[in-house]
Amino acid sequence: MSPKLHNSNQMPKFEALANSRPLRFTRSEPNPAFPAQLRPFCREEAVFETDRCGFISEWSSRAEELYGYEADEILGKHIASLYRTTDLMQGNLIYEFQTAEALGKYACFAWQRRADGQSFRSYCRYQANWDKEGKLCGFRKFIVETF
């Protein structure tokens, strides 16, 4: 059974999300749900995970190179910090989360924002993560920079 796509009016606002804090993982405490078999492939694609509210809980070394954020800087921050303001205002992030939740996955070409404020074009794939009871735990995002 797949979940139904939410109306954007039902989605929490970013301000409300900022008040809830996720579990914070560091390099010495990797997220146990992040598959170990994916770690060797993180050089090619930047990979990171968020909790269901969009707070970053896992950050690969390739994501550090691509975005310019060290894991210690970005863990616990909201994924919105990686998006351009115009894209957030257009509802792109909410649409991506809703679609990934409804379909289990989502892929698109999108603009991303680096730590220094520069934008880059990327191919992004989202994968929804579910627990054994079928409850949404979060999202895994794979990113490849495109030119």
Secondary structure by P-SEA (a helix, b strand, c coil): cccccccccccccaaaaaacccccccccccccccccccccccccccccccccccccccccaaaaaaccccccccccccccccccaaaaaaaaaaaaaaaaaaccbbbbbbbbbccccbbbbbbbbbbbbbcccccccbbbbbbbbcc
